[in-house]
């Protein structure tokens, strides 16, 4: 048998391979990664790893012995250049590797600024891969001037780490407020206060006209004419799903590689999971960028390859570490029309239905909210807002 080929070597890829073996799949499994290092965790890269609190060996998802013990062929520095669906092969490193089933876990790619406005200058960084963080690490010198472009979680986390390392930090968000796409105004206000209290300058509602400098970035010109001096720049302006390989192979694409409810693409022997995949969800197709989704969807794909026939029912959860604060998020807030504030937790409702909760340094609120959402239960908003109500009683 040709076995299963997994394209990509991140969290989803490792989860799928491990689950297949745990379920008794005995044919060959090949995992193809385009980076030169073994699969590793991405979330700590811009936090604990950059701060020097987590060495490279602790980032690694599995020890070296895992691959041999589970008879999984791990190939590094092995980018796949094409999929031949008719021949059922992938082209990698000058050879055609056959597959019986193919799993695409190609992840996502950070957005960059166009070269026409200085996006190709040296000293302009993105945060996604180990090599990205290693490249920017030398610039994190006490007193250096950093401009972060983008007020989402990646940009805010980068700003917090830079402050901890003694840099002077300015964050620029073109939208009217930070976290505009992903969180309510109440959560954004709490996070903004956190940054301002630590001395991070935040500029909202102003776009970037261009980056300044000849070969290396020296500053950022804003749309209102202001110039911000910068020794380096970090872009946190979102990601796009890595679909080029799938698209070239003729697979359906819709905000990611289109899958059915079981993780199968428009080709019945090709599957997709993680950041690159979009799947059916009440109200339309969605794509989730999180560790939890990468693991859960990849494991479901492995089960379905083994014949389980299960539909994916995501249980979304996310987190963000900034300074000494932890923001924990459960559920999806899409379509909310009301936010109930309880201390440092923010509860999203659509009508009477609880959709999501953001909890800042409040793990109890997060856990109770997560349990309620997963059980499909919605507390009375008035009781929730009452500080005298025992949260646990809402269960």
C-alpha positions in Angstrom: 0.0 0.0 0.0 1.1 3.5 -0.7 -0.4 4.6 2.6 -1.2 8.1 3.8 0.8 11.2 3.0 0.4 14.3 5.2 1.4 17.6 3.6 2.5 20.0 6.4 4.3 19.4 9.6 2.5 21.5 12.2 0.1 20.7 15.0 -2.6 19.3 12.8 -0.2 17.0 10.9 1.2 15.5 14.1 -2.3 15.1 15.6 -3.5 13.2 12.5 -0.5 11.0 12.3 -0.5 10.1 16.0 -4.3 9.4 15.9 -4.0 7.2 12.9 -1.5 5.0 14.6 -3.5 5.0 17.9 -6.5 3.7 15.9 -4.5 0.9 14.5 -3.7 2.2 11.0 -0.7 0.0 9.9 0.2 1.1 6.4 2.9 3.7 5.7 2.5 7.3 6.9 4.7 10.0 5.5 4.7 13.5 7.0 6.2 16.2 4.7 7.3 19.5 6.2 9.0 22.4 4.3 10.9 23.6 7.4 14.3 22.2 8.4 13.2 21.5 12.0 10.9 18.9 13.6 7.3 19.8 14.2 7.0 22.4 17.0 4.4 24.5 18.9 3.8 27.9 17.3 2.0 29.8 20.1 5.0 30.1 22.4 7.2 31.4 19.6 6.4 35.1 20.0 6.0 34.8 23.8 8.0 32.3 26.0 10.5 31.4 23.2 11.3 35.0 22.3 11.5 35.9 26.0 14.1 33.2 26.4 11.8 31.3 28.8 11.3 28.2 26.6 14.2 26.6 24.8 13.9 25.1 21.3 13.8 21.5 22.7 10.7 22.3 24.7 8.9 23.7 21.6 9.1 20.4 19.9 5.8 18.5 19.7 7.3 15.0 19.8 10.6 13.6 20.7 13.0 12.2 18.1 12.1 8.6 19.1 8.4 9.1 18.4 8.7 8.9 14.6 10.7 5.7 14.6 8.6 4.0 17.3 5.4 4.7 15.4 6.8 3.9 12.0 6.1 7.4 10.6 8.4 8.8 8.0 9.1 12.5 8.8 10.7 14.4 6.0 12.0 17.9 6.7 13.0 20.6 4.2 10.6 18.8 1.8 8.2 21.3 0.3 5.5 19.7 -1.9 5.4 21.4 -5.3 2.4 19.7 -6.9 -0.4 17.1 -6.4 -1.3 14.8 -9.3 -4.8 13.7 -8.4 -5.1 11.3 -11.4 -1.9 9.5 -10.5 -2.4 9.9 -6.7 1.1 11.3 -6.2 2.7 14.4 -4.7 5.8 15.8 -6.1 8.4 16.4 -3.5 12.2 16.8 -3.7 12.3 15.7 -7.3 10.3 12.5 -6.9 6.6 11.5 -7.1 5.4 10.0 -3.8 2.3 7.9 -4.1 -0.6 8.0 -1.7 -3.8 6.1 -1.0 -5.2 9.0 1.1 -3.8 12.5 1.3 -4.2 14.9 4.2 -3.5 18.6 3.7 -2.4 20.5 6.8 -0.7 23.4 5.0 -1.6 26.1 7.6 -1.7 29.8 6.9 0.6 32.5 5.6 1.1 35.9 7.3 -0.1 38.9 5.3 2.7 41.4 4.3 2.7 45.0 3.1 3.2 45.6 -0.6 6.8 46.2 -1.7 5.5 49.5 -3.3 5.1 51.0 0.2 8.2 49.5 1.7 7.0 46.1 2.7 10.2 44.5 1.4 12.6 46.5 3.5 15.0 44.8 5.8 13.8 45.0 9.4 10.1 44.3 8.6 9.1 41.1 10.2 6.1 38.7 10.5 5.4 36.2 13.3 4.5 32.7 12.2 7.5 30.4 12.0 10.6 29.6 14.0 12.8 31.3 11.4 10.6 34.4 11.6 11.2 34.8 15.3 14.9 33.8 15.1 15.3 36.5 12.5 13.8 39.3 14.6 15.3 38.3 18.0 18.5 40.3 17.6 16.5 43.5 17.2 14.9 43.1 20.7 17.5 45.3 22.4 16.5 47.5 25.4 15.7 51.0 24.2 15.1 50.0 20.6 12.1 51.5 18.9 9.5 49.1 17.6 6.4 49.8 15.6 3.8 47.1 15.5 1.3 47.3 12.7 -2.0 45.6 13.5 -4.0 45.5 16.7 -5.1 41.9 16.7 -3.8 39.3 19.1 -0.5 38.7 17.3 0.3 42.4 17.2 -0.7 42.9 20.9 1.3 39.9 22.1 4.4 41.1 20.2 4.0 44.6 21.7 3.7 43.0 25.2 6.8 40.9 24.8 8.8 43.9 23.4 7.9 46.0 26.4 9.0 43.2 28.7 12.4 43.2 27.0 12.8 47.0 27.5 11.8 48.3 24.0 9.9 51.5 23.2 6.7 50.3 21.5 4.1 51.9 19.4 1.2 49.9 18.0 -0.8 51.1 15.0 -4.3 49.9 14.1 -6.1 51.2 11.0 -9.5 50.2 12.2 -11.4 52.4 14.8 -10.2 50.2 17.6 -7.9 47.2 18.4 -9.4 43.7 18.2 -12.1 45.1 16.0 -12.7 41.8 14.1 -12.4 39.4 16.9 -13.7 40.9 20.2 -16.2 43.2 21.6 -15.5 46.8 22.6 -15.5 45.8 26.3 -12.7 43.3 25.8 -10.8 45.7 23.7 -11.1 48.4 26.3 -9.7 46.1 29.0 -6.7 45.1 26.8 -6.1 48.7 25.7 -5.9 49.7 29.4 -3.5 46.9 30.1 -1.1 48.1 27.4 -1.4 51.8 28.2 -0.6 51.1 31.9 2.6 49.4 30.8 3.6 52.3 28.5 2.8 51.0 25.1 1.5 53.7 22.8 -1.6 52.7 20.8 -2.7 54.6 17.8 -6.1 53.6 16.5 -8.1 54.7 13.5 -5.1 55.7 11.4 -3.7 53.6 8.5 -0.1 53.3 7.3 0.8 55.2 4.2 4.2 53.7 3.7 7.3 52.4 5.5 10.4 54.7 5.5 14.0 53.8 4.7 16.3 52.8 1.8 17.5 49.3 2.4 16.4 49.0 6.1 13.2 50.3 7.6 13.7 53.5 9.6 10.2 54.6 10.3 6.5 54.4 9.5 4.5 57.2 7.8 0.9 57.3 8.9 -2.0 58.2 6.7 -2.5 61.5 8.7 1.1 62.5 7.9 2.8 61.6 11.1 6.2 59.8 11.0 7.1 57.2 13.6 10.7 56.4 14.1 11.4 52.6 14.0 14.5 50.4 14.4 12.3 47.5 13.2 8.6 46.8 12.4 6.4 43.8 13.2 3.4 43.1 11.0 0.3 41.6 12.7 -2.2 42.2 9.9 -3.7 38.7 9.7 -3.1 35.5 7.7 -4.4 33.9 4.6 -5.0 30.1 4.4 -2.3 28.3 2.4 -4.4 27.0 -0.4 -2.1 27.4 -3.5 -1.2 23.7 -3.7 -4.8 22.6 -3.3 -6.0 25.2 -5.8 -3.4 24.2 -8.4 -4.7 20.6 -8.0 -8.2 21.8 -8.8 -9.7 21.3 -5.3 -12.6 23.5 -4.3 -11.6 26.7 -2.4 -13.8 28.8 -0.2 -12.0 30.8 2.5 -9.6 27.9 2.7 -9.6 24.4 1.3 -13.3 23.5 1.2 -14.2 20.4 3.1 -17.4 18.6 4.0 -18.5 18.1 7.5 -16.2 15.1 7.9 -13.0 16.9 6.6 -13.1 15.5 3.1 -12.2 17.9 0.2 -13.8 17.9 -3.2 -11.6 14.9 -4.0 -12.8 11.8 -2.0 -9.3 10.6 -1.0 -8.0 14.1 -0.1 -8.7 15.6 3.3 -7.8 18.9 5.0 -7.5 20.1 8.6 -6.4 23.0 10.6 -5.9 26.6 9.6 -6.0 25.9 5.9 -9.5 24.2 5.9 -13.0 25.6 5.9 -15.9 23.5 6.9 -19.7 23.7 7.2 -21.1 25.4 10.3 -24.6 26.7 11.2 -25.0 30.0 9.4 -22.3 29.3 6.8 -18.8 27.9 6.3 -16.1 28.9 8.8 -12.4 28.5 9.2 -10.8 28.5 12.7 -7.2 29.5 13.4 -6.3 27.8 16.7 -4.4 25.0 18.2 -7.6 23.4 19.5 -9.2 23.3 16.1 -6.0 22.0 14.4 -5.9 19.1 16.9 -9.6 18.3 17.0 -10.2 18.5 13.2 -7.1 16.5 12.4 -8.0 13.7 14.8 -11.5 13.7 13.4 -10.1 13.3 9.9 -8.0 10.4 11.1 -11.1 8.7 12.6 -13.0 9.2 9.4 -10.2 7.8 7.3 -10.7 4.7 9.5 -14.4 4.7 8.7 -16.0 6.5 11.7 -18.2 8.7 9.5 -18.3 11.5 12.1 -19.2 15.2 11.4 -17.0 17.9 12.9 -18.6 19.8 15.8 -16.0 22.3 16.9 -15.6 23.3 20.5 -13.7 26.6 20.0 -11.3 27.9 22.6 -8.4 30.3 22.4 -6.1 32.2 24.6 -3.7 35.2 24.5 -0.9 36.0 27.0 -0.1 39.7 27.3 2.2 41.0 30.0 1.1 39.0 33.1 -2.5 38.7 32.0 -4.1 35.8 30.4 -7.2 36.2 28.2 -9.1 33.0 27.7 -11.9 32.7 25.1 -14.5 30.0 24.7 -17.1 29.8 21.9 -17.6 31.9 18.8 -19.0 35.4 19.1 -20.2 35.7 15.5 -23.6 37.4 15.3 -23.7 38.6 18.9 -26.1 41.5 19.7 -25.4 42.0 23.4 -22.5 41.8 25.8 -22.9 41.2 29.5 -20.0 42.3 31.7 -19.2 40.5 34.9 -15.9 41.8 36.5 -13.2 41.0 33.9 -15.3 38.6 31.9 -17.4 39.5 28.9 -20.3 37.3 27.8 -21.6 37.4 24.3 -25.3 36.7 23.6 -27.5 36.6 20.5 -30.9 37.1 21.9 -31.1 34.8 24.9 -28.4 32.4 23.5 -24.9 32.4 25.0 -22.4 32.4 22.2 -19.0 33.0 23.8 -17.1 34.4 26.7 -13.9 36.4 27.1 -12.3 36.0 30.5 -9.3 38.2 31.5 -7.5 36.7 34.5 -10.7 34.9 35.4 -10.2 31.1 34.8 -13.3 30.3 36.7 -15.5 32.4 34.4 -13.8 30.8 31.4 -14.3 27.3 32.6 -18.0 27.8 33.5 -18.7 29.7 30.3 -17.0 26.9 28.3 -19.1 24.2 30.0 -22.3 26.1 29.4 -21.5 26.8 25.7 -20.5 23.2 25.0 -23.7 21.9 26.8 -25.8 24.3 24.7 -27.1 26.1 27.9 -27.6 29.8 28.3 -27.9 31.5 31.7 -30.2 34.4 32.3 -28.2 37.5 31.3 -29.6 39.5 34.3 -28.5 36.8 36.8 -25.1 36.6 35.1 -24.6 40.4 35.4 -25.5 40.3 39.1 -22.3 40.0 41.1 -24.3 38.3 43.9 -25.0 35.3 41.6 -22.8 32.3 42.2 -21.4 31.5 38.8 -21.2 27.8 39.6 -25.0 27.9 40.2 -25.5 28.8 36.6 -24.4 25.3 35.7 
